[in-house]
Amino acid sequence: MKIAITSQNAKSVTAHAGRCRKFWLYELPDDSTHIDKQFIELDIDETLHTMQSHLPAKLADIDVLITANLGDSLRNKLAKAGVVTHLVADITPDIAVLNYLAGKKQPN
């Protein structure tokens, strides 16, 4: 499973998912308890806002997007691309991932 988290400041989960250019990526292999984590930055023309029918290359294989806010249009585009969206309050990315994995989802 791959989880992307919007994090413009690299410290917390941030809003404006469509215009966000900085993400934490978490990769959780099915056969391991180890979590790989990396910070990426998209080019200005790669944001989710510019997305047509497919995700930007650096986010192409994500399964989940965790963010503080996103619009219905983007939520629908992501759903069509097979990406689950999850909204959280302003917390650290690591806590957001652990809460998501533990099933402690907040209402969307």
Secondary structure, 3 states (H helix, E strand, C coil): CEEEEECCCCCCCCCCCCCCCEEEEEECCCCCCCCEEEEEECCHHHCHHHCCCCCCHHHCCCCEEEECCCCHHHHHHHHHCCCEEEECCCCCHHHHHHHHHHCCCCCC
